[in-house]
């Protein structure tokens, strides 16, 4: 099990935890839309780090983005495994071809 899989398992385990005992549980208690908002905020902070050419902060904010993405997915019942399966399905397919197949 890699770091991302362990993080996803930890997040899942906190879904029904006491919000006073866990930041993750507190996010879940506020609902999926709040989880999505937090993900968006972290994504913007990562983009700002890119714009400022701040490599160290980009690494830090990217970790926050991954955490909040997993929280948001879990809030809606989507697993990391499902997302990884979708990436595997797309593997070897040109991004241009994949986009054309959508439309």
C-alpha positions in Angstrom: 0.0 0.0 0.0 1.5 3.4 -1.0 1.2 6.7 0.8 -1.9 7.8 -1.2 -3.7 4.6 -0.6 -2.9 4.8 3.2 -4.2 8.4 3.2 -7.4 7.4 1.4 -7.9 4.6 4.0 -7.4 7.0 6.9 -9.8 9.5 5.4 -12.4 6.8 4.9 -11.9 5.7 8.5 -12.7 9.2 9.7 -16.0 9.6 7.8 -18.1 8.7 10.8 -15.7 9.9 13.5 -16.5 12.6 16.0 -15.9 16.0 14.4 -14.3 17.2 17.6 -11.7 14.5 17.3 -10.6 14.9 13.7 -10.2 17.7 11.1 -11.2 15.2 8.4 -14.4 14.3 10.4 -15.1 18.0 10.8 -14.9 18.5 7.1 -17.3 15.6 6.5 -19.7 17.0 9.1 -20.0 20.2 7.0 -21.1 18.3 3.9 -19.8 17.5 0.4 -20.1 21.0 -0.8 -17.8 22.3 1.9 -15.4 19.6 1.1 -15.5 20.7 -2.6 -15.0 24.3 -1.5 -11.9 23.4 0.5 -10.5 21.4 -2.5 -11.0 24.4 -4.7 -9.2 26.7 -2.2 -6.2 24.4 -2.1 -6.1 24.1 -5.9 -6.0 27.9 -6.2 -3.2 28.1 -3.6 -1.2 25.5 -5.7 -1.8 27.6 -8.8 -0.6 30.7 -7.0 2.6 28.9 -6.1 3.1 28.1 -9.8 2.5 31.7 -10.7 5.1 32.8 -8.1 7.5 30.1 -9.2 7.6 28.9 -5.6 8.6 25.3 -5.9 8.6 24.5 -2.1 5.2 26.0 -1.6 3.9 24.1 -4.7 5.0 20.9 -3.1 3.3 21.8 0.2 0.0 23.0 -1.5 0.0 19.9 -3.8 -0.1 17.7 -0.7 -3.1 19.7 0.5 -4.7 19.4 -2.9 -4.4 15.6 -2.8 -5.7 15.4 0.7 -8.7 17.6 0.0 -9.4 15.8 -3.3 -9.6 12.5 -1.4 -11.9 14.0 1.2 -14.2 15.4 -1.5 -14.3 12.1 -3.3 -15.0 10.2 -0.1 -17.8 12.7 0.8 -19.5 11.6 -2.4 -18.8 7.9 -2.1 -16.1 7.8 -4.8 -13.0 5.7 -4.0 -9.4 6.3 -5.0 -9.6 2.8 -6.7 -12.3 4.0 -9.0 -10.3 7.1 -10.0 -7.2 5.0 -10.6 -9.3 2.5 -12.7 -10.4 5.5 -14.8 -6.8 6.6 -15.3 -5.9 3.0 -16.2 -8.7 2.9 -18.7 -7.3 6.1 -20.3 -3.7 5.0 -20.3 -2.2 4.8 -23.7 -4.9 7.0 -25.2 -3.9 10.3 -26.6 -5.5 13.2 -24.7 -6.6 14.7 -28.1 -8.3 11.4 -29.1 -9.9 11.0 -25.7 -11.3 14.5 -25.8 -12.6 14.0 -29.4 -14.4 10.8 -28.3 -16.4 12.7 -25.7 -18.0 15.1 -28.2 
